[in-house]
Amino acid sequence: CESLAAFVVMREPITAGEEFAAAQTLREALASRLPDYMLPRKVEFLEAFPLTPNGKADRKALASRLI
């Protein structure tokens, strides 16, 4: 089943123990603005987005993180 994922780069680093609470806060904020089918099932925190040689977000690298 396909679902949406959110990839997030935080301004301030968070610990692995804080990720769950941060993901819940993000989902709650999104739920107040988006319909249910647009809410991400998975939230992945990154230090930085992987980039292609052209400087664009590397969507294949992001997708491989979900497997």
N, C-alpha and C positions, 0 to 999 in steps of 0.2 A: 504494500500500500504506500503510495506516495504521500508525503506530508511536507509541510514547510519547516525550515530550520532558520534560526537567527544566529548570525555570527557577529559577536560584539567585541569591540576593542575598548576597554575601559580607560578613562583618563588616569586613574590611580590604580595601581596593581591591587588585586584581591587574592586572598588565599583560596585554596581548594575548598576549605570549609565554608567560605562565604559565597561560593558560586551558587549554591542552591537558593539561598535567600535572595541573591541578586537576580537570579532567573525568575523567581516568583514575583518580585517587584516589577520586573520588566513585563511579564505576562499580564499582571494586574493593570498596569498602565496601558498596555495595548488593548486589553479587553474593554476598557472604557471608551475606546475610539474605533475599534474594528469589530466586524462580525466574527463569530466563532470560527468559521472556516478559514479565516485569514490569520489566526493565531498560530505561532510556531509551536510545534510539539517538542522540538529540541532547541536548546540554547547552548551555543558553544562559545566560550570565552577565549580570545586570542590575544597574544602580545602585539601582533601586527598582522595585517592581511597579507597573504602570500601574493606576490605580484609576478606577472609575466615579464619577459624582457622589454615589452613596450610600456611597462609601468601600470598596466591595468590589473584589476583584481583577477587572480587566477582561479576561475570557477571550478576547474577540474581538481585543483589541489584542495579547494574547500569541500567539494563533493566527496573526495576520498577520505576526509576526516569523519564522515558520517557512517562509513561502512564498518 
